[in-house]
Amino acid sequence: MKLKENFFYTIREDIKDEESNSGKLLVKSGMIKKTSNGVYMYMPLGFKTMENIKAIIRKHINKTGASELLMPNLLSEEIYITSGRRDIFGSNMFTLKDRYNRSYSLGPTHEELFLEAAKMKIKSYKDMPFNLYQIGNKYRDETRPRYGLIRVREFVMKDAYSFDKDLDGLDISYQKMFDAYKDIFDEIGIDYKIVKADTGAMGGLLSEEFQAVTDIGEDILVLCNQCDYASNIEVSNCVKINREEETLLEKELIETKGHGTVEQLVSFLNIKPEKIVKTLIYKAKEEFYACMLAGDREINEIKLSKLLNVPEVNLAEAEDVKRITNAEIGFAGPIGLEIKIIIDQDVLEMKNFLVGANKTDYHYINTNIRDFHYDIVADIKNVKEGDCCPNCGNSLVFKKGIEIGNTFKLGTKYSESLGLQYLDSDNVLKPVVMGSYGIGLGRILASIIEQNNDEDGIIWPIIVAPYKVAIVIINSKDENQVKLATDLYEKLENIGIDVLLDDRDERPGVKFKDMDLIGIPVRITVGKKAEEGIFEWKLRSSKDITEVTIEEAITKVKELVQE
């Protein structure tokens, strides 16, 4: 591409309405432009980079034997009602009505549609296995779009679905796609971790996430440096804490006027937060539960919802808490409550702890398990950094991650609700076993930049860079420089190298800054030594500049691209 005759721009001033480095750099470099909150257009450079990412994904997904198709984005709402997911998606779905008042949605995901496609083939066990995939847009009405392309309302996704006759077949299909994902992210060069995760609205038997390790990721990754344990904090198991032996004391009612939070009680009574047990009232469907855990811990609502077998749980409204406890907020406790009580597994081992008295401005000290009834004991808390690894016992560490891919063993969840069956070898109808596999292309784009940037701009890995080489003419009015640059440009294009020629009437400093900002891996400068056939060679990832001939430049570019 010759810049002088093409659409190209960069932004000099700071970008104030983007929170992440990747969002700011993508906008400044002219790769994307925000059209509304959480919605972006991909400009030519950004689009070309996305196409390079798509090519890598297609190469590896096609190797698994999967077939590509394209689904519509305007979907009848009825299919989500039938599958049972309309209520789960709730207000996250964009909905509309046609002229006949029929309800439609912009597809947030396409499991149901892929299942309908599979029905065209599957009649017998002999018709499986196979895998279908698409690369297309998805739409979700996010409450708070942020971080540029990381959380948006419209995004590009690769989604694939496998169809098998049994779980053994699913294991094989799943492993093929799992290995393809590793090959994709390895080739792109992303630093990532694979973690166990919650199945969420997708449901099913297993979920694993491919998480790009960054400083601004929305997910917390729980990792062990001594073994291969890796999990999303949402589902990370907590190891029971061993407590010191204590003589059981008799509970005592004390006045704690105006001190209802853990922080206030720690200061007022001069005790450690782990000697406090807080009682939180949650609502699941139409039932209320008192959940008890140590004062230095946070409840894990995903664990709690799975324990209660409900889609979601929510903290009870203040008025409900006051009605249930007969006290103001901050003084709830287990003694005398008439709702079901769930205690975290660590509370079972605690002794002589403080709890609310269900009486405004009062707590009980030296409370013990014998002083109240409970209904369920379970792990309902978030793991903390430094906790013991469930596998090896060493300390866990936290890192932030951006989910760039996920794999699900769906089992028969969708085939049963939507009637996808096959005749087995005994002529018995059985539900098809499915797997689901997604990759977020915009998140890959953002993750690459989060991991590869400096004060001057983006540093693209050569495999995804929109152009591999930028040829910069120092003086576009110098005929020798223009001729030599054009000659190199044409030679590189002829051997299939994506090359950019900066022939604009701009100062050299402006050109250099722009090439650094947009992150082109190789910069070749044509300047004063043009008459001698000499270029300046510089890698974006290095400060070093060397002199090369045209032949040497072509050889070095070919070597870099082949690597």
N, C-alpha and C positions, 0 to 999 in steps of 0.2 A: 504494500500500500504506500503510495506517495502522499505525504501529508498535505502538500500544497493544494492538491486537487481533490481532497477527500474531507469527509466530516470528522473533525478532530478538535477536541477542546480539553482544557484542564481548568480547575478553579484555583485561584491564588489565595483567596481569603480562607480563614478557618471555617469549618462546618460546625454550626452551633446546635443543630437539631439532631445530631447523631451521638449515641452514647459510647459506641465501641470504636476501636482503632480501625477494624475492617470496614465498618459503616462509613466512617469519615474518609478513609482512603479510597474506597470504591466510588464515593460521590466526587471527591476532589479530582480523581484521575479520569473522570468522565465515563466510568464504566456502568454506573447505574444512576437513575434519577428518581427521586421520590415523587409520586403523583398524589398520594394521600397517605394517611397514617397506616403503615404496614403494607403498602402497595408500591411496587417499583417497576419502572421500565428498564430493560437491559439495553444499554446503548451499544454501538458496534463493537467496541473493545470488550465489554462485559459479555456480550452475546457470543463473541468468538471464543472467549475463554470457556464459557459454559458448553459450547459445542465440543471443545477439546475434552472436557470432563465427560460429556456424554459418550464420546468415541471410546474412551477407556472403559467406561461402564459397559457399553454394548459389547466390546471385544471379549470381556471376561464372562458376561452373562450368556452370550451366545455360545461360548465354549461349554457351558453346562448342558446345552441342548435345548434351552428355553426358546420359545417362539414369541416374537414381538408383535403386538397389536396396538390399537389406539381406542380408548374408551371415550364416550361422551362425558361432558362435565355437567350437563343439564339432566338431572336424574329425578325420577318420580319419587316423591317422599314416601310413597306407600311401601317401597322395598325396604326402607330402613325401619318402618313400623313392623313389617313382617319378621325381620331378623331380630327385632327387639332392641335395636340400637338408637332409635329416634329419641327416646327419653334420655339415653346416656349422653348423646351429643348435646342435647338441649339447645341452649342459645348459641352454642358454638357453630351451628349450621346456618349458612345463608339460605333463606327460603324466599320463595316468590310464588305467585299464582299466574296461570295462563288466562287467556280470554274466556275460557270455560270454567274458571274458578277452581281448576285442579291444582293441587299443591306440588311444587317442585323444589329441589334444593340444588345448590352448586356443590358438586361432589367433594366431601371432606376426605373420603377414602373409598376404595372401590371393591372391597371383598365381595359384596353382594352381586355386583355386575360381572365380575370374573366367574363367579359361580354360575350365573346364567349362561355365560359363554361356554363353560365346561359341559353344561347339560346337552349342548349340541353334539357332543362326541360320546359322552360316557353312557353306556348301556350295560356293559359287562366288565368284569375284572380284567378282561383282555385289553380294554381300552386305556389302561393306565400302566405305568406312570407317565405324566407329562407336566410341563411347566409353561405358564404364560406370563408375559411381562409387558409393561408399557413405560414410556417416559412421558409424563404429562403434568398438567396443572392440577392443584388441589386448592380448596378454599375453606378457611376456618375463621370464624369471627372472633379472633383473639381479643380478650378483655384489654390486654395491654401489650400491643406490638412494641418490640424494642430490639436494640442491638443490631440495627441494620437488617441483614438478610437472615438473622438467626431466629427471630420470632416475628413472623409476618402473617398477613391474611390471605395472600395468594402466593403459592410457591410451586416450584417444579420438583417432581418426585419420580423416582424409579420405583415402581411397585411390581412385585412378582408373586405368583401363587402356584404352589405345587399341588398335584392331585394324585393320591395313592389309594390303594385298596386296604392298607392296614398300617399300623404304627411302625412296623419294621421297614416298610417302603418309605414312610415319612422320614425315618432316621437317615436313610440314604439320600433322599432328595434334599433334606435340610443340610446335611454335611456338604453336599456339592455346592449349594448356594453360600454356605458359611465360608468355605474355602475360597470361593470366587470373591467374596467381600474382602477377605484378607489380601488377595492378589490385587484388587482394585486400589485399596488404600495404601498398600505397600508401593505400588507403581506410582501413585500420585505423590507419595513421600510424606504423608501425614503422620504425625506422632499420635498414636491412638491406643486406647485400652478397650478390651472386651469385658463387659460387666454383666452380671445377672441383673434382671430388671423386673418391674411389675408389668403384668400383661395388660392392665388398664382396660380401656374401652374395647381393645381388640379381643380380650379374653384368650382362652386356650390353655395349653399345658406348660409352655415354656416361653420366656422372652429373654433375649440377649441383645445388648446394645453395643454398638461401636461408637466410642466416645473420643472425640478429638480433645487432647489435653491442652487447655488454654487458661488464661488468667480470668476470663470473663464468662466462662460457661455457666449456664443456669443449673446444671446438674452437679451434685456433689458425688464424687467417686470415692469409694472406700477401698483402699488398696493395702496390701501387705508387701513390704520390701523383701521379706524372707521366703515367701512362697507365692504361688500363683493366685491367691485369693483376690478377687476383684468383684465389686458389687456396687450398684447404685444405692445410695443411702436409703432410698424408699423401701428396699427389701433386705437390707443388710441385717443379718442375725446378730443379736447381742449375746455375749457369753455372760453367764451368771457371775456376779461379783461375790467373792468370798468375804464374809464379814467377821470381824473380831467377836469372840465370845463376850457376852455381857450378862450380868445378873438382871433378871426381869424386875422392873420396878412397877409400882402401882400408878396408874394414870392419874393426872391431877388437872383440874380445870383452872386456867389462869386467865387474867384479863390482858388483852393485847389491843387496847383501844386505838383504833385508827391504823393498825398495822395488819394489812391483809395480804400483801404480796410476799413472795419468798425473800426478796431483797430487803424489805422493811423488817421482816421477822429476824433475818440474820443479824441486822444491825441492832435491833431492839433487844434481842435476847442473847446476843453474842454467841450464836451457835453456827455450825457449818450447814450449808444448804442440803448436804446429803443426809442430815438428821431430820429434815423436814419431809413429810409426805404430802404432796398437794393432791387435792381431789377436784377433778374437772368433770363437769356434767356435759355429756354428749347426747345428741339426738340421732338415732338411726331409724329411718322411716318414721314411725309414730311412737317409738319407744325411747325412754330415757335411760342412760347408763351413767353410773359414777365410776370414773376411771382414776386409779390411784397410781402415782409413780413418785420417785424421789425428786426432791426440790431442785436438784441440779440437772435434771433430765427433761427432754422435750418429748411429747407424745408423737407417735408416728401414725397418722390418720389412715394411711394405706394399710398398715398392719391391722389396725382396729377394724376397718371396713371389711377386710378379708375374714377376720375372726368372727364377725357378726354376719358374714355372708350378705352384705348389702353393697350397692354401687358406691355409696359415699356416706360419710358421717360428718356432722357439723356440731360445733359448740352450741350448746343450748342458749337461747335468748336470755337476757338478764332477768326478765320477769319470770321465766320458767325456773331459773335457778333459785330465785327468791322464794317462789312458791314451794319448790321441792325441799329446800333446806330450812325454810323459815328464818332466813338470815340474809344480810347484805352480801354482795359479791366479795369474795376473799376469805370467807369463813366457813366454806363447805367442808364437810368431813364425813367419814363413813358411819359413825356411831349414831344409830337411830334412823338411818335412811331407809325409806321404803321402796327404793328402786334397786335394780340389779347392780351389783358392785363387781367391777373388774379390777384386779390388782396386777401390776407388773410383776414379773417373776422375781425381781430383786427385792420387792417389798416383803415377799414371803420370808426372806432371810433377815430382815431388819429388826432391830430391837430398840425400845425406848425412844421412839420418834415422836415428832409433833404433828398433830393433825388439827384441822378446823373442828369447831364444836357445834356447828350448825346453830350458832347463836352469835349475833352480831357483837364484835369486839372481844370474842373469847376463842381460845384454843385449848386443846388438851396436850400436855407434855407427858412423856414417858408412856406413850401409847404402844401397845403390842398387838400382834395378830389375834390373840385370845380375846381382845376387847370388842371385837365387832365380827359380823358375819361377812362372807364374800362368796361370790358365785362362780367366778372364773379366774384362773391364774394363767397369764400368757406374757409373751414378749411383746409389749405394745409401745416401746420407746425407740427413739433414734439412737443409733450408735454414736459414740463420741470419739474424736481423734485421740489416740493413745489407748483406747480399749484393746482388749486382747483379740487377736485374730481367731476366728472360729476354727480354722484349720490347724494352725501351728502354735498358737499362743503368744506370738510376738505382737508388738504394738502396731496398731493400724494407723495409716496416714490418710489424709484427705487431699484430693486434688479436684479442681473444677474441670468440667467437661462440656463439650457441645455434642449432642447426639447427632451423628451424621448418618447412621445406619442402624437398622434393627431387624432381627429375625425372630419369627414366632412359630412355634408348633401349635397350630390352631386346633388340631384334632378334628372332631366332628361337630364343633359348635355351630358353624354356619350351614353345613350340609344337612344337619338335622332340622334346623329351623326353616330352611328354604327348600327342602325336599330334593337334595342331590343324592341319589342312590344308585347302586349298581347290583347286578346279579352275580353272586359268587359262584364258585365251581359246583356248589350243591344246589344252585338255583334259588338261593335265599337272598332277599333284598337286604342290603346293608348300606349304611351311610358312608360317603367318601371321606377320606382323611386328608386334611389340608394343611399346608404351611403357607406363611406369608412373609415377605421379605421386602423391606423398604430402604431407600437411600434418598436423603435430601440434598439435591444438587446445590441449591443456594447456600446451604450450611457448609457444604464442602468448600465452596468458593470463599466464604467468610473465614472458615477455619484455617485454610491455607494462609490467608493474609494475617490472621492473628498470630500464627506461628512463624511467619516470614515477612518481617518488615523492619525498617529502621527509621531514623529521623527524616530521611529523604523520601520515603515512600514504600511501595510494595517491592518485594523480592520474589518474583515468580519462579517456582521450579520449572525447568525448561519444558517438561512434559505437558504442562497445561498453559504455558504462557501464550497470550494471543498472537504474539510474534516472537520468534526466537532471536532475531537480530534486529538491531536498530542501526542504520547507517546515517550518521550525522554529517551534513555538509557545513563546514565552518562559514564559508562565504558562498552563498548561492548565486552570486554574480560572477564568480570565478569559473571560467569555462573548463579549465583543467580539472578543478575539483568536481564540478558537476559531471563531466564525462567519466572520470574515474569512479565516482560513486555510482553512477548509473550502470556502468559496466559490471561492477561487483553486484549490484542489486539484481540485474538480469541473470547473471551467472548463478546466483543463489536461488532465484526463483525457478530457474530451469532444472535444478536438481531437487526441487520440491521443498525448499526451505521457506517457511513463512517469514518474510522480511519486510521491514518498514523503512522507508527512505524519508528522512526529515530534510526536505528541500525548501522549507519555509523561509521567508525573508524575516528572520528573527535573529537576535543576538545569540552567540554560542551559549552563553550562560543560561538563557531561557530554554534552549533546546536540551541542554544537559539536564537541567532540573526536571523538565517534562519527562525525559526518558527514564530518569531515576524514579520519578513519581509513579509512572505506569508500570515500572518493574521489568522492562525487557531484559532478559538474561545476559545478552551480549551487546555491547556498544562498540561500533567501529566508526572512528572519526576520520574524515577526510579533510586535511588542512594544508598547511604550508608545504609539506613534502609530497603533494600530489604529483608534481612533475617528476619526482623520482619513483613514483609508484609505491609510496610508503603510506600505510595506515597506522592509526593508533588503535590498539586492542584493549578493551577493558571489560571485565565481568562485573555484572551488577552486584554480586556478592563479595567483591574485593575492591580494594583501593588501588591495586597495582595497575599500571599502564605500561604496555610494551608496544614496540613497533613491529609490524608484519607486512609482508608483500601480499598481493591479491591471492596468490596461490596458497600461501601459508594461512591466510584468513579463511579461505574456503575449506582447507583441510581441517583446521581447528573447529570450525562450525560443524562439519560433518561428524567429527569425533564426539563432540558434545551431544549432538542430537542422537547419535547411535547409542551413547551411554545411557 
